[in-house]
Amino acid sequence: SPDHFRPLELEFEYDVSFIGACYGQRPAFINYLRKYGIRVEAFGPGWPNGLLPEREMVEVYARSRINLGISGIGYSLKETCLKGRDFEVPMCTALYLTSEQPDVHRVYEVGREVVAYRGKKDCLEKVRYLLARPDECAEIRQAARQRCLKDHTWERRFQDLFSLVGVLDG
């Protein structure tokens, strides 16, 4: 919903944020970035910052220079899927850096609307690159929001579904 997941004009507070439960490979991934000097704040069950209400999640997206996604399923980083965050963050005109995986290419132009990494080392390099280029990040944020408004709203999804089943014309 673009009314809920919307841009907020807030000052950056976090270099990198991650919202999601603390389990599996996630703590090691976050700690790897921290070990190399990246300031990462993690929110969700099991992290010291704890669970956030949805309203506060939108504020964290807005306050983060980079919002980190980890697309792994369960305890695996090799099995991946799209997640709600893959749409929430860009809809908020927030920069999204997520795991490289086939489905993200189906819904975004990677590199222009979202950024993807292949593993911890590549993620670290991309974080450093993005933090050093605020103007490029601003362009990516705007492109992501425009893509979401065009293709990733609930209204658009239902239009596509109804057209597919023949309830609506084209």
RARA-V309610 format. One record per helix or strand of 2 or more residues. SS is the DSSP state (h for helix, s for strand). FROM is the first residue (numbers start at 1). TO is the last residue. If there is no record, write none. Layout:
BEGIN
ss: {SS	SS}
from: {FROM	FROM}
to: {TO	TO}
END
This chain:
BEGIN
ss: {s	h	s	h	s	h	s	h	s	h	h	h}
from: {14	26	40	54	64	85	96	102	114	119	134	154}
to: {19	35	43	63	68	91	99	107	117	131	151	164}
END
